[in-house]
Amino acid sequence: MMLQVVPTHWYSSDFTVRQASRQVADVDVSWWCEKGTLTIEGIRYEVFRESWLTGRFVLERNGSAIARAEKPSAFFRKYLVRYGDREYTLAAKSAFRRAFVLWDGARQIGSIQPTSALTREAMADLPESWPLPVRAFVIWLTMIQWRRDKNG
């Protein structure tokens, strides 16, 4: 089922995630570094980068990592996402578009796309078999990359 990603305000980096018009997650994104919190059903998850300029991105709860992602190159909009015992690829659909695609090997298993060229709203089609915190983590990675792209 599709997830709708909606900024909380026109000036905010924070957003909500909705499924079938029901709010399922709040995502608070830090203004000054790549970290934030996900709140899902009253449970708080931390999302952050392990170090300032390099290192993995982490989704954790109570100090335990649930998923990790790393950006193998500063030159490409691509992340290797590790969840469970598998590795997936989250990558820009093309060099000139904001849409991202989630791959399991050579098979596309999801996507995150803006609803129009001039909005920060998006639709996320991610594996329903993944828990919501992991899907929200992938959305957060995409939003972080969109902010990087906008800031140059």
Helices and strands as residue ranges (DSSP letters): E 3-7, E 15-19, E 22-29, E 35-40, E 43-49, E 57-61, E 64-70, E 78-83, E 86-92, E 100-104, E 107-114, E 122-125, H 132-151
